[in-house]
């Protein structure tokens, strides 16, 4: 399906959101991802397609992807994406994935993200707000610096418990610091008897946190994982 770029939004020093308009509705569930195709005469070894979680909500008119961009380290695909201008058309697939909200509204949720792994939660929380749906949601975001925390205003608007864990805190930082581990998650949120823990971020990070939580006695059925290929984990 073809979509048209309507706007590029800079969120911080290395993260951009690309907003697209579609001629026909793309039916999807908050938290799902699409495959974006950029025709290129010289694609890199990963080809001209990439997966992107939709950071927009099904309740919004535009489709949005949010991604990191580092010019010195960017792939050919990312450089091509960054070179798009308003009005350009690209191809996207139908939405896919099961990293979505449970149908049972009564289940308490813990959203854990590393860096750009916040994007599926952005979609979910926007959808919950727009539909005036109240759920118990705790949110933990791990990042290198406070500047790397994205969508804080959105998350704090909905969740009564929003926690930032900063690896390299600035002087005067009074919040949580250090390496995010399974033990740290349990320490921050307390008993997790009947809650679902969603984990989103670089593959290495998600795998490490899953292993930690299982060792800590969390039931595998309580874990819902979604990892972002191509991103390096930073748990230090």
N, CA and C of each residue as an Amber inpcrd file, in Angstrom:
protein
   708
   0.8430000  -1.1790000   0.0000000   0.0000000   0.0000000   0.0000000
   0.8850000   1.2380000   0.0000000   0.4550000   2.2770000  -0.7150000
   1.2700000   3.4800000  -0.8560000   0.8220000   4.5580000   0.1350000
   1.8020000   5.2070000   0.7540000   1.5230000   6.3000000   1.6750000
   2.3810000   7.5000000   1.2820000   1.9560000   8.6930000   1.7070000
   2.6230000   9.9370000   1.3320000   3.1630000  10.6290000   2.5750000
   4.4140000  11.0380000   2.5480000   5.0190000  11.7200000   3.6860000
   4.4070000  13.1130000   3.8520000   3.8650000  13.3610000   5.0410000
   3.2290000  14.6570000   5.3330000   4.0820000  15.5590000   6.2010000
   4.9310000  14.9460000   7.0460000   5.6920000  15.7680000   7.9900000
   6.7990000  14.9340000   8.6080000   7.9320000  15.5910000   8.9140000
   9.0150000  14.9620000   9.6790000   9.1920000  15.7770000  10.9580000
   9.1430000  15.1000000  12.0840000   9.2060000  15.7600000  13.3890000
  10.4790000  15.3310000  14.1210000  11.2650000  16.2960000  14.5470000
  12.4890000  16.0010000  15.3040000  12.1550000  15.9620000  16.7910000
  12.3940000  14.8130000  17.4270000  12.0340000  14.6480000  18.8360000
  13.1790000  14.9810000  19.7800000  14.3970000  14.6690000  19.3680000
  15.5810000  15.0890000  20.1200000  16.7600000  15.0930000  19.1450000
  17.9780000  15.0090000  19.6690000  19.1530000  15.1580000  18.8180000
  19.3370000  14.0340000  17.8030000  18.7330000  12.8590000  18.0120000
  18.9400000  11.7660000  17.0600000  17.7030000  10.9070000  16.7950000
  16.5290000  11.4010000  17.1150000  15.2980000  10.6500000  16.8940000
  14.3130000  11.4940000  16.0840000  13.7720000  10.8800000  15.0340000
  12.8210000  11.5430000  14.1500000  11.5370000  10.7240000  14.0530000
  10.4130000  11.4220000  13.9280000   9.1450000  10.7720000  13.6110000
   8.7360000  11.1670000  12.1940000   8.3470000  10.1690000  11.4060000
   7.8910000  10.3830000  10.0360000   6.3840000  10.1200000   9.9940000
   5.6320000  11.1340000   9.6000000   4.1720000  11.0350000   9.5800000
   3.6940000  10.8820000   8.1370000   2.9200000   9.8360000   7.8880000
   2.4600000   9.5230000   6.5350000   0.9310000   9.5520000   6.4520000
   0.4660000   9.9290000   5.2760000  -0.9690000   9.9070000   4.9890000
  -1.2470000   8.7910000   3.9920000  -2.3360000   8.0800000   4.2150000
  -2.7140000   6.9810000   3.3300000  -4.0160000   7.3110000   2.6120000
  -4.1140000   6.8690000   1.3580000  -5.3470000   7.0820000   0.5970000
  -6.4930000   6.2530000   1.1430000  -6.1660000   5.1350000   1.7690000
  -7.1920000   4.2950000   2.3700000  -6.7340000   3.8940000   3.7660000
  -7.6620000   3.6480000   4.6710000  -7.2920000   3.3260000   6.0550000
  -6.4470000   2.0540000   6.1400000  -5.4450000   2.0890000   6.9920000
  -4.6620000   0.8900000   7.2960000  -5.1590000   0.3640000   8.6360000
  -5.9380000  -0.7060000   8.5870000  -6.4460000  -1.2470000   9.8330000
  -5.3280000  -1.8960000  10.6350000  -5.1610000  -1.5030000  11.8800000
  -4.1320000  -2.1130000  12.7100000  -4.4960000  -1.9840000  14.1850000
  -3.7830000  -2.7180000  14.9970000  -3.9640000  -2.7060000  16.4440000
  -2.7720000  -2.0030000  17.0740000  -3.0270000  -1.2010000  18.0730000
  -1.9550000  -0.4700000  18.7430000  -0.8550000  -1.4160000  19.1980000
   0.4050000  -1.1000000  18.8170000   1.5480000  -1.9300000  19.1660000
   2.0850000  -2.7370000  17.9950000   1.3480000  -2.7890000  16.8830000
   1.7950000  -3.5810000  15.7430000   2.8500000  -2.8430000  14.9060000
   3.4650000  -3.5710000  13.9620000   4.5130000  -2.9900000  13.1200000
   4.1800000  -3.1920000  11.6480000   4.8680000  -2.4070000  10.8060000
   4.7270000  -2.5400000   9.3590000   6.1190000  -2.7290000   8.7440000
   6.1450000  -3.1460000   7.4930000   7.3900000  -3.1870000   6.7370000
   7.3510000  -2.0360000   5.7340000   8.3830000  -1.2130000   5.7490000
   8.4540000  -0.0520000   4.8700000   9.4590000  -0.3320000   3.7650000
   9.0570000  -0.0390000   2.5350000   9.8860000  -0.3340000   1.3670000
  10.3370000   0.9670000   0.7150000  11.6660000   1.1270000   0.5590000
  12.2540000   2.2710000  -0.1290000  13.0300000   1.7560000  -1.3340000
  12.5340000   1.9410000  -2.5350000  13.2920000   1.4910000  -3.6990000
  14.6300000   2.2120000  -3.7730000  15.6790000   1.4660000  -3.9910000
  17.0300000   2.0290000  -3.9690000  17.8930000   1.2700000  -4.9600000
  18.6410000   2.0070000  -5.7490000  19.5200000   1.3600000  -6.7220000
  20.6980000   0.6490000  -6.0550000  21.0480000   1.0850000  -4.8680000
  22.2050000   0.5020000  -4.1750000  21.8570000   0.1650000  -2.7250000
  20.9250000  -0.7610000  -2.5060000  20.5820000  -1.1050000  -1.1220000
  21.7400000  -1.8200000  -0.4380000  21.7880000  -1.7290000   0.8980000
  22.8240000  -2.4420000   1.6330000  22.4600000  -3.9210000   1.7120000
  23.2420000  -4.6910000   2.4610000  23.0360000  -6.1450000   2.4600000
  21.7470000  -6.5750000   3.1550000  21.0620000  -5.6600000   3.8090000
  19.7700000  -5.9710000   4.4280000  18.6080000  -5.6680000   3.4890000
  18.9210000  -5.1180000   2.3080000  17.8830000  -4.8820000   1.3170000
  17.1440000  -3.5640000   1.4950000  16.1190000  -3.3310000   0.6520000
  15.4050000  -2.0490000   0.6480000  14.1900000  -2.0020000   1.5650000
  14.0540000  -2.9600000   2.4920000  12.9030000  -2.9940000   3.3890000
  13.3550000  -3.0480000   4.8440000  12.5530000  -2.4400000   5.7190000
  12.8060000  -2.5170000   7.1600000  11.4780000  -2.5940000   7.8900000
  11.5010000  -3.2220000   9.0660000  10.3340000  -3.2380000   9.9370000
  10.3530000  -2.0200000  10.8450000   9.1960000  -1.4250000  11.0440000
   9.0460000  -0.2950000  11.9650000   7.7580000  -0.4650000  12.7470000
   7.8550000  -0.3460000  14.0570000   6.6420000  -0.2940000  14.8630000
   5.9400000   1.0280000  14.6080000   4.6300000   0.9840000  14.5170000
   3.8620000   2.2140000  14.3520000   3.7510000   2.9130000  15.7080000
   4.2750000   4.1320000  15.8020000   4.1470000   4.8940000  17.0410000
   2.8640000   5.7130000  17.0550000   2.1200000   5.6700000  15.9590000
   0.7930000   6.2810000  15.9300000  -0.2220000   5.3020000  16.4970000
  -1.3950000   5.8340000  16.8020000  -2.5000000   5.0150000  17.2930000
  -3.5140000   4.8080000  16.1760000  -4.2330000   3.6880000  16.1750000
  -5.3100000   3.4960000  15.1990000  -6.3730000   4.5930000  15.2700000
  -6.3940000   5.3440000  16.3700000  -7.3590000   6.4330000  16.5220000
  -6.9160000   7.7090000  15.8080000  -5.7000000   7.7170000  15.2370000
  -5.1830000   8.9000000  14.5580000  -5.2590000   8.7430000  13.0410000
  -5.3180000   9.8650000  12.3510000  -5.4450000   9.8340000  10.8920000
  -4.1380000   9.4570000  10.2090000  -2.9970000   9.9640000  10.7100000
  -1.7190000   9.7100000  10.0600000  -1.0400000   8.4730000  10.6360000
  -0.2620000   7.8020000   9.8110000   0.5810000   6.6910000  10.2510000
   1.9480000   7.2590000  10.5940000   2.5120000   6.8310000  11.7190000
   3.7840000   7.3910000  12.1640000   4.7660000   6.2910000  12.5290000
   6.0030000   6.4580000  12.0770000   7.1130000   5.6380000  12.5630000
   8.1150000   6.5800000  13.2330000   8.7830000   6.0750000  14.2440000
   9.7630000   6.8730000  14.9850000  11.0520000   6.0800000  15.0510000
  12.1590000   6.7030000  14.6700000  13.4170000   5.9590000  14.5600000
  14.6150000   6.8280000  14.8740000  15.6880000   6.1690000  15.3060000
  16.9520000   6.8650000  15.5380000  17.6590000   7.0990000  14.2130000
  18.4060000   8.2070000  14.1650000  19.1930000   8.4870000  12.9660000
  20.5190000   9.1070000  13.3840000  21.6010000   8.4050000  13.0630000
  22.9490000   8.9010000  13.3380000  23.6880000   8.9880000  12.0050000
  23.8870000  10.1970000  11.4670000  24.4610000  10.3340000  10.1260000
  25.7690000   9.5730000   9.9220000  26.6560000   9.6130000  10.9150000
  27.9600000   8.9690000  10.7510000  27.8710000   7.4470000  10.7550000
  26.8400000   6.9030000  11.3970000  26.7150000   5.4610000  11.5420000
  25.4820000   4.8920000  10.8370000  24.7440000   5.7400000  10.1390000
  23.4980000   5.3120000   9.5430000  23.6950000   4.3620000   8.3730000
  22.7460000   3.4500000   8.2070000  22.7600000   2.5280000   7.0710000
  22.3210000   3.2870000   5.8210000  22.5300000   2.6590000   4.6550000
  22.0440000   3.2530000   3.4130000  20.5330000   3.4550000   3.4680000
  19.8410000   2.5030000   4.0730000  18.3860000   2.6090000   4.1730000
  17.9990000   3.8310000   5.0130000  18.6210000   3.9750000   6.1800000
  18.2890000   5.0980000   7.0450000  18.6330000   6.4310000   6.3730000
  19.7620000   6.4680000   5.6680000  20.1330000   7.6950000   4.9570000
  19.1000000   8.0370000   3.8890000  18.6060000   7.0190000   3.2040000
  17.5630000   7.2370000   2.1980000  16.2840000   7.7300000   2.8600000
  15.9140000   7.1030000   3.9650000  14.7170000   7.5260000   4.6990000
  14.8410000   8.9900000   5.1160000  16.0020000   9.3530000   5.6320000
  16.2200000  10.7150000   6.1020000  16.1900000  11.7300000   4.9670000
  16.4590000  11.2710000   3.7460000  16.4870000  12.1830000   2.5980000
  15.0980000  12.4410000   2.0170000  14.0740000  11.7280000   2.5020000
  12.7250000  11.9430000   1.9920000  12.2590000  13.3680000   2.2850000
  11.4290000  13.8840000   1.3960000  10.8440000  15.2120000   1.5960000
   9.3320000  15.0880000   1.5650000   8.6600000  16.0740000   2.1490000
   7.2070000  16.0670000   2.1930000   6.6510000  15.9060000   0.7730000
   5.7150000  14.9920000   0.6300000   5.1330000  14.7000000  -0.6720000
   5.6460000  13.4200000  -1.2990000   6.7960000  12.9230000  -0.8150000
   7.3220000  11.6660000  -1.3440000   6.3950000  10.5060000  -0.9670000
   6.3480000   9.5200000  -1.8530000   5.5030000   8.3490000  -1.6240000
   6.3750000   7.1170000  -1.3940000   5.9570000   6.2750000  -0.4380000
   6.6590000   5.0260000  -0.1520000   5.6270000   3.9140000  -0.0070000
   6.1190000   2.6930000   0.0060000   5.2370000   1.5360000   0.1470000
   5.3420000   0.9570000   1.5620000   4.2140000   0.5870000   2.1280000
   4.2040000  -0.0870000   3.4310000   3.3280000  -1.3320000   3.3420000
   3.6550000  -2.3060000   4.1670000   2.8760000  -3.5450000   4.2060000
   1.6730000  -3.3820000   5.1220000   0.8420000  -4.4000000   5.1790000
  -0.2030000  -4.4630000   6.1980000   0.4620000  -4.5820000   7.5730000
  -0.2230000  -4.1450000   8.5930000   0.3250000  -4.2140000   9.9520000
   0.3680000  -5.6610000  10.4360000   1.3810000  -5.9550000  11.2570000
   1.6030000  -7.3140000  11.7600000   1.9760000  -7.2610000  13.2400000
   1.9760000  -8.4340000  13.8830000   2.5190000  -8.5650000  15.2280000
   1.4710000  -8.7380000  16.3080000   1.8950000  -9.3950000  17.3990000
   0.9970000  -9.6470000  18.5300000   1.4700000  -8.9800000  19.8120000
   2.3420000  -7.9750000  19.6820000   2.7650000  -7.2050000  20.8530000
   1.7200000  -6.1120000  21.0810000   0.5840000  -6.5300000  21.5990000
  -0.5830000  -5.6520000  21.7210000  -1.1810000  -5.7990000  23.1260000
  -2.1050000  -4.9290000  23.4320000  -2.7540000  -4.9690000  24.7420000
  -3.5850000  -6.2380000  24.9010000  -3.6340000  -6.7950000  26.1160000
  -4.5030000  -7.9580000  26.3430000  -5.9710000  -7.5410000  26.2670000
  -6.8030000  -8.4730000  25.8510000  -8.2340000  -8.1540000  25.7530000
  -8.8660000  -7.9410000  27.1180000  -8.3210000  -8.6080000  28.1220000
  -8.8370000  -8.4680000  29.4930000  -8.3370000  -7.1430000  30.0790000
  -9.2360000  -6.1860000  30.2370000  -8.8640000  -4.8580000  30.7130000
  -8.4330000  -4.8480000  32.1760000  -8.7470000  -5.9080000  32.9110000
  -8.4620000  -5.9110000  34.3450000  -7.0220000  -6.3170000  34.6670000
  -6.2760000  -6.8310000  33.6820000  -4.9180000  -7.3070000  33.9490000
  -3.9740000  -6.1110000  34.1220000  -3.2840000  -5.9930000  35.2630000
  -2.3070000  -4.9090000  35.4430000  -1.1100000  -5.1200000  34.5140000
  -0.5890000  -4.0250000  33.9810000   0.4740000  -4.0940000  32.9920000
   1.7090000  -3.3360000  33.4420000   2.8800000  -3.8750000  33.0610000
   4.1540000  -3.1930000  33.2870000   4.8310000  -3.0630000  31.9240000
   5.0140000  -1.8340000  31.4620000   5.6910000  -1.5790000  30.2000000
   7.1510000  -1.2450000  30.4850000   8.0690000  -2.0320000  29.9420000
   9.5060000  -1.7910000  30.1220000  10.1220000  -1.5600000  28.7480000
  10.8770000  -0.4750000  28.6050000  11.4730000  -0.1740000  27.2970000
  12.8980000   0.3120000  27.4600000  13.6960000   0.0000000  26.4350000
  15.0290000   0.5570000  26.3290000  15.0810000   1.4590000  25.1130000
  15.3570000   2.7520000  25.3090000  15.5290000   3.6790000  24.2070000
  14.3380000   3.7410000  23.2700000  14.5820000   3.4600000  21.9760000
  13.5550000   3.5620000  20.9460000  12.4840000   2.4870000  21.0980000
  12.6920000   1.5490000  22.0160000  11.6860000   0.5300000  22.3020000
  10.4010000   1.0790000  22.8860000  10.3390000   2.3840000  23.1250000
   9.0970000   2.9870000  23.6390000   7.9900000   3.0220000  22.5930000
   8.3300000   2.8770000  21.3020000   7.3390000   3.1780000  20.2560000
   6.0440000   2.3580000  20.3360000   6.0730000   1.0500000  20.6080000
   4.7750000   0.3640000  20.6980000   3.9310000   0.8660000  21.8660000
   4.5910000   1.2770000  22.9430000   3.8520000   1.8100000  24.0930000
   3.2380000   3.1670000  23.7810000   3.9070000   3.9460000  22.9410000
   3.3350000   5.2260000  22.5130000   2.0080000   4.9730000  21.8110000
   2.0120000   4.0080000  20.8930000   0.7880000   3.6580000  20.1810000
  -0.3000000   3.1900000  21.1410000   0.0650000   2.3150000  22.0680000
  -0.9130000   1.7720000  23.0150000  -1.4910000   2.8520000  23.9190000
  -0.6200000   3.6910000  24.4800000  -1.0860000   4.7070000  25.4200000
  -1.9310000   5.7610000  24.7090000  -1.5320000   6.1630000  23.5040000
  -2.3730000   7.0900000  22.7350000  -3.7560000   6.4940000  22.5090000
  -3.7850000   5.2120000  22.1750000  -5.0670000   4.5520000  21.9200000
  -5.9130000   4.5190000  23.1930000  -5.2970000   4.1950000  24.3220000
  -6.0250000   4.1450000  25.5910000  -6.5920000   5.5130000  25.9620000
  -5.7830000   6.5590000  25.7600000  -6.2450000   7.9170000  26.0740000
  -7.3850000   8.3270000  25.1510000  -7.2020000   8.1040000  23.8480000
  -8.2200000   8.5270000  22.8810000  -9.5380000   7.7980000  23.0760000
  -9.4600000   6.5660000  23.5760000 -10.6740000   5.7780000  23.8020000
 -11.1640000   5.8610000  25.2440000 -10.4980000   6.7230000  26.0290000
 -10.8980000   6.9360000  27.4290000 -10.9970000   5.6110000  28.1820000
 -10.0160000   4.7620000  27.9240000  -9.9940000   3.4460000  28.5630000
  -8.9940000   3.4440000  29.7190000  -9.4680000   3.1170000  30.8930000
  -8.6190000   3.1400000  32.0900000  -8.0790000   1.7380000  32.3900000
  -6.7560000   1.6300000  32.4080000  -6.1000000   0.3830000  32.8070000
  -4.9750000   0.7180000  33.7850000  -4.6010000  -0.2680000  34.5800000
  -3.4680000  -0.0840000  35.4860000  -2.1840000  -0.3550000  34.7030000
  -1.4040000   0.6970000  34.4550000  -0.1900000   0.5910000  33.6580000
   0.9640000   1.2740000  34.3840000   2.0340000   0.5120000  34.6140000
   3.2760000   1.0720000  35.1360000   4.2940000   1.0820000  34.0000000
   5.0860000   2.1530000  33.9180000   6.0050000   2.3100000  32.7910000
   7.4210000   2.5500000  33.3030000   8.3660000   1.7370000  32.8000000
   9.7860000   1.8930000  33.1380000  10.5530000   2.0920000  31.8360000
  11.2700000   3.2020000  31.7410000  12.0630000   3.4990000  30.5500000
  13.5330000   3.6030000  30.9380000  14.3910000   2.8280000  30.2690000
  15.8360000   2.8900000  30.4960000  16.4840000   3.6390000  29.3410000
  17.4080000   4.5490000  29.6630000  18.0790000   5.3280000  28.6280000
  19.4370000   5.7890000  29.1360000  20.2690000   6.2440000  28.2140000
  21.5920000   6.7350000  28.6090000  21.5070000   8.0200000  29.4120000
  20.7250000   8.9740000  28.9270000  20.6080000  10.2850000  29.5670000
  19.1420000  10.6950000  29.6130000  18.7790000  11.6740000  30.4370000
  17.3890000  12.1450000  30.4480000  16.9220000  12.6310000  29.0810000
  17.8330000  13.1780000  28.2800000  17.4650000  13.6740000  26.9550000
  17.0170000  12.5450000  26.0300000  17.4320000  11.3190000  26.3430000
  17.0590000  10.1700000  25.5220000  15.6760000   9.6110000  25.8650000
  15.0550000  10.1230000  26.9220000  13.7160000   9.6810000  27.2830000
  12.7060000  10.3600000  26.3660000  11.9400000   9.5680000  25.6410000
  10.9830000  10.0940000  24.6800000   9.5470000   9.9330000  25.1760000
   8.6900000  10.8920000  24.8310000   7.2510000  10.8270000  25.0840000
   6.8980000  10.8120000  26.5770000   7.7310000  11.4420000  27.3830000
   7.4810000  11.4690000  28.8280000   6.1330000  12.1120000  29.1500000
   5.8080000  13.2020000  28.4810000   4.5500000  13.9010000  28.7600000
   3.3410000  13.0040000  28.5060000   3.3900000  12.2440000  27.4160000
   2.2980000  11.3240000  27.1010000   2.1600000  10.2520000  28.1750000
   3.2860000   9.6460000  28.5580000   3.2500000   8.5490000  29.5230000
   2.7930000   9.0130000  30.9050000   3.2830000  10.1600000  31.3430000
   2.9000000  10.6420000  32.6770000   1.4500000  11.1240000  32.7050000
   0.9140000  11.4710000  31.5480000  -0.4980000  11.8650000  31.4680000
  -1.3960000  10.6740000  31.7720000  -0.9360000   9.4710000  31.3850000
  -1.7880000   8.2940000  31.5490000  -1.4360000   7.4520000  32.7660000
  -0.1430000   7.2300000  32.9720000   0.2790000   6.2950000  34.0200000
   0.5720000   7.0150000  35.3320000   0.1220000   6.4120000  36.4330000
   0.3990000   6.9690000  37.7530000   1.7920000   6.6050000  38.2360000
   2.4360000   5.6480000  37.5470000   3.7870000   5.2480000  37.9420000
   4.6690000   5.2030000  36.7000000   5.4660000   6.2430000  36.5170000
   6.3850000   6.3530000  35.3950000   7.7950000   6.5040000  35.9630000
   8.6900000   5.5850000  35.5840000  10.0340000   5.5530000  36.1770000
  11.0820000   5.6190000  35.0770000  12.0210000   6.5380000  35.2300000
  13.1570000   6.6510000  34.3170000  14.3930000   6.0480000  34.9930000
  15.1170000   5.2080000  34.2660000  16.3620000   4.6330000  34.7770000
  17.4740000   5.1030000  33.8430000  18.3690000   5.9340000  34.3710000
  19.3680000   6.6160000  33.5520000  20.7590000   6.0190000  33.7870000
  21.4160000   5.6220000  32.7020000  22.7490000   5.0210000  32.8130000
  23.8220000   6.0360000  33.1570000  23.7420000   7.2240000  32.5500000
  24.7570000   8.2620000  32.7540000  24.0640000   9.5420000  33.2020000
  23.6950000   9.5910000  34.4830000  22.9010000  10.7280000  34.9670000
  23.7250000  12.0140000  35.0440000  23.1150000  13.1430000  34.8010000
  23.7980000  14.4240000  34.9540000  23.9000000  14.7980000  36.4260000
  24.6950000  15.7730000  36.7150000  24.8150000  16.2610000  38.0930000
  23.4510000  16.7290000  38.5850000  23.1170000  16.3360000  39.7950000
  21.8580000  16.7420000  40.3790000  20.6770000  15.8360000  40.0700000
  20.9180000  14.7680000  39.3020000  19.8370000  13.8350000  38.9790000
  19.3930000  13.0920000  40.2290000  18.0880000  13.1020000  40.5050000
  17.5630000  12.4830000  41.7260000  16.7830000  11.1950000  41.4640000
  16.7080000  10.7810000  40.1910000  15.9410000   9.5900000  39.8700000
  16.7640000   8.3150000  39.9200000  16.2190000   7.2560000  39.3500000
  16.8900000   5.9560000  39.3200000  18.0750000   5.9840000  38.3530000
  19.1200000   5.2480000  38.7160000  20.3270000   5.2150000  37.8840000
  20.8370000   3.7810000  37.7490000  21.7610000   3.6100000  36.7930000
  22.4690000   2.3400000  36.6710000  21.9010000   1.4270000  35.6130000
  22.2330000   0.1630000  35.7510000  21.8830000  -0.8610000  34.7670000
  20.5080000  -1.4350000  35.0590000  19.6740000  -1.5220000  34.0360000
  18.3540000  -2.1040000  34.2240000  18.4470000  -3.6230000  34.1420000
  17.9810000  -4.2970000  35.1670000  17.9830000  -5.7630000  35.2380000
  16.5920000  -6.2390000  35.6420000  16.3990000  -7.5450000  35.5680000
  15.1390000  -8.0960000  36.0350000  14.9090000  -7.8020000  37.5070000
  15.9730000  -7.9340000  38.2990000  15.8680000  -7.6550000  39.7330000
  15.4890000  -6.2010000  39.9810000  16.0390000  -5.3090000  39.1580000
  15.7340000  -3.8850000  39.2990000  14.2670000  -3.6220000  38.9900000
  13.7350000  -4.2850000  37.9660000  12.3260000  -4.1130000  37.6200000
  11.4430000  -4.5130000  38.7940000  11.7350000  -5.6600000  39.3880000
  10.9410000  -6.1360000  40.5290000  11.0660000  -5.1750000  41.7080000
  12.2710000  -4.6730000  41.9250000  12.4920000  -3.7100000  43.0080000
  11.6520000  -2.4500000  42.8050000  11.5230000  -2.0080000  41.5550000
  10.8230000  -0.7570000  41.2670000   9.3090000  -0.8740000  41.3310000
   8.7730000  -2.0310000  40.9640000   7.3110000  -2.1570000  40.8770000
   6.6980000  -3.0180000  41.9700000   7.5210000  -3.7330000  42.7270000
   6.9860000  -4.5640000  43.7940000   6.5000000  -5.9210000  43.2990000
   5.6770000  -6.6140000  44.0710000   5.2160000  -7.9550000  43.7060000
   4.5470000  -7.9750000  42.3220000   4.8180000  -9.0360000  41.5520000
   4.3120000  -9.1110000  40.1700000   3.4810000 -10.3880000  40.0020000
   2.6800000 -10.7090000  40.9900000   1.9490000 -11.9680000  40.9810000
   0.9970000 -12.1030000  39.7890000   0.2120000 -11.0760000  39.5210000
  -0.8460000 -11.2150000  38.5060000  -0.6860000 -10.2250000  37.3560000
   0.5080000  -9.6830000  37.1800000   0.7250000  -8.6570000  36.1690000
   1.4240000  -9.2250000  34.9270000   1.2050000  -8.5730000  33.7830000
   1.9460000  -8.8850000  32.5720000   3.0830000  -7.8750000  32.4170000
   4.2760000  -8.3900000  32.1000000   5.4340000  -7.5280000  31.8930000
   5.7550000  -7.4970000  30.4020000   5.6230000  -6.3300000  29.7970000
   5.9690000  -6.1400000  28.3950000   7.4040000  -5.6170000  28.3190000
   8.2010000  -6.2160000  27.4280000   9.6100000  -5.8340000  27.2790000
   9.8650000  -5.4550000  25.8310000  10.3830000  -4.2450000  25.6100000
  10.6010000  -3.7670000  24.2450000  11.9140000  -3.0050000  24.1620000
  12.7200000  -3.3360000  23.1510000  14.0090000  -2.6720000  22.9700000
  14.9240000  -3.5070000  22.1020000  16.2200000  -3.2130000  22.1190000
  17.1770000  -4.0170000  21.3560000  17.0950000  -5.4920000  21.7500000
  17.3420000  -6.3690000  20.7890000  17.1900000  -7.8050000  21.0130000
  17.9880000  -8.2920000  22.2250000  19.2440000  -7.8640000  22.3340000
  20.0930000  -8.3170000  23.4400000  19.5150000  -7.8980000  24.7850000
  18.9570000  -6.7000000  24.8410000  18.3650000  -6.2040000  26.0790000
  17.1410000  -7.0190000  26.4640000  16.2450000  -7.2390000  25.5070000
  15.0160000  -7.9770000  25.8000000  15.3450000  -9.3950000  26.2620000
  16.2810000 -10.0580000  25.5900000  16.6570000 -11.4220000  25.9740000
  17.2620000 -11.4540000  27.3780000  18.1150000 -10.4650000  27.6770000
  18.7500000 -10.4240000  29.0020000  17.7190000 -10.1990000  30.1060000
  16.7720000  -9.2920000  29.8770000  15.7570000  -9.0200000  30.8860000
  14.8200000 -10.2130000  31.0640000  14.4720000 -10.8720000  29.9740000
  13.6380000 -12.0700000  30.0830000  14.3300000 -13.1310000  30.9310000
  15.6190000 -13.3590000  30.6670000  16.3690000 -14.3620000  31.4310000
  16.4400000 -13.9870000  32.9020000  16.6900000 -12.7100000  33.1900000
  16.7470000 -12.2290000  34.5700000  15.4290000 -12.4680000  35.2920000
  14.3310000 -12.1130000  34.6420000  13.0180000 -12.2170000  35.2780000
  12.6290000 -13.6730000  35.5170000  12.9570000 -14.5400000  34.5720000
  12.6770000 -15.9610000  34.7640000  13.4710000 -16.5210000  35.9350000
  14.7420000 -16.1170000  36.0610000  15.5700000 -16.5550000  37.1850000
  15.0140000 -16.0490000  38.5090000  14.3380000 -14.9020000  38.4520000
  13.7730000 -14.3080000  39.6740000  12.4380000 -14.9190000  40.0500000
  11.9720000 -15.8870000  39.2490000  10.7400000 -16.5770000  39.5970000
   9.4980000 -16.1020000  38.8640000   9.6610000 -15.1770000  37.9230000
   8.5120000 -14.7230000  37.1500000   8.1040000 -15.8240000  36.1760000
   6.8070000 -16.0710000  36.0730000   6.2900000 -17.0910000  35.1590000
   6.4570000 -16.6310000  33.7130000   6.8620000 -17.5450000  32.8520000
   7.0670000 -17.2050000  31.4440000   5.7970000 -16.6540000  30.8030000
   4.6450000 -17.1010000  31.2540000   3.3740000 -16.6270000  30.7040000
   3.0910000 -15.1690000  31.0410000   3.8630000 -14.6140000  31.9770000
   3.6850000 -13.2130000  32.3450000   4.5340000 -12.2750000  31.4890000
   5.3760000 -12.8220000  30.6210000   6.2950000 -12.0120000  29.8330000
   5.8350000 -11.8990000  28.3850000   5.8600000 -10.6750000  27.8730000
   5.5140000 -10.4030000  26.4780000   6.6710000  -9.5940000  25.8860000
   7.3950000 -10.1840000  24.9220000   8.6030000  -9.5460000  24.4150000
   8.4890000  -9.0710000  22.9760000   9.1940000  -7.9700000  22.6920000
   9.2620000  -7.4320000  21.3330000  10.6280000  -6.7720000  21.1850000
  11.4480000  -7.2750000  20.2500000  12.7880000  -6.6810000  20.1350000
  12.9770000  -5.9860000  18.7980000  13.9140000  -5.0390000  18.7970000
  14.1970000  -4.2130000  17.6220000  15.5340000  -4.6460000  17.0150000
  15.5190000  -5.3370000  15.8670000  16.7790000  -5.7530000  15.2450000
  17.5640000  -4.5390000  14.7400000  18.8980000  -4.6680000  14.8030000
  19.7350000  -3.6120000  14.2740000  20.1240000  -2.5410000  15.2760000
  19.5950000  -2.6300000  16.5050000  19.9480000  -1.6630000  17.5550000
  20.8020000  -2.3700000  18.5980000  21.7970000  -1.6630000  19.0920000
  22.6660000  -2.2250000  20.1240000  22.0540000  -2.0160000  21.4970000
  22.1860000  -3.0320000  22.3260000  21.6890000  -2.9110000  23.6980000
  22.6720000  -2.0890000  24.5130000  22.1350000  -1.2830000  25.3870000
  22.9680000  -0.5140000  26.3060000  22.3630000  -0.6340000  27.6840000
  22.8470000  -1.6180000  28.4290000  22.3150000  -1.8820000  29.7700000
  23.2570000  -1.4130000  30.8600000  24.3210000  -0.7470000  30.4670000
  25.3110000  -0.3520000  31.4750000  24.8160000   0.7600000  32.3580000
